[in-house]
Amino acid sequence: MVVIPTGSFKMGDNLFVNASFVHQVDITTFAIGKYEVTFDEYDEFAEATGSGKPDDKGWGNEISENRD
């Protein structure tokens, strides 16, 4: 895990119609995994803990869904 400290940053774009205007985003400290988790790794975790697998909502886990 990597700790992201409290801080703020500017997000958005004032040039494009479909973009949010530039605005300040404030975050509180949080931790995030240093490496990505693959669908296979998450599936293994879900099966080991009995937590179930969420709908991937089109993110590309179709292969994993077909193996069960």
C-alpha positions, -999 to +999 in steps of 0.1 A: +000+000+000+010+036-007-002+064+015-015+094-003-014+124+020-041+150+025-040+177-001-057+194-030-054+197-067-072+214-096-093+192-118-113+199-150-110+218-182-125+252-192-119+246-229-143+218-237-181+219-236-185+183-221-158+188-195-162+200-159-149+235-152-116+237-134-123+233-097-104+225-066-106+189-052-097+183-016-087+148-004-080+134+030-052+109+035-059+074+021-040+043+011-041+026-023-025-005-036+009+000-053+002-026-080-029-033-100-051-063-091-060-085-121-094-100-125-079-135-118-064-123-086-096-107-074-116-138-084-092-159-063-097-135-033-135-135-038-137-173-038-113-177-008-133-152+013-168-160+000-174-123-008-188-130-042-179-114-075-194-081-086-208-074-120-178-061-141-201-036-158-183-041-191-148-037-179-136-069-195-140-098-171-162-118-195-135-146-197-135-149-159-173-150-157-174-179-182-150-201-162-174-205-132 
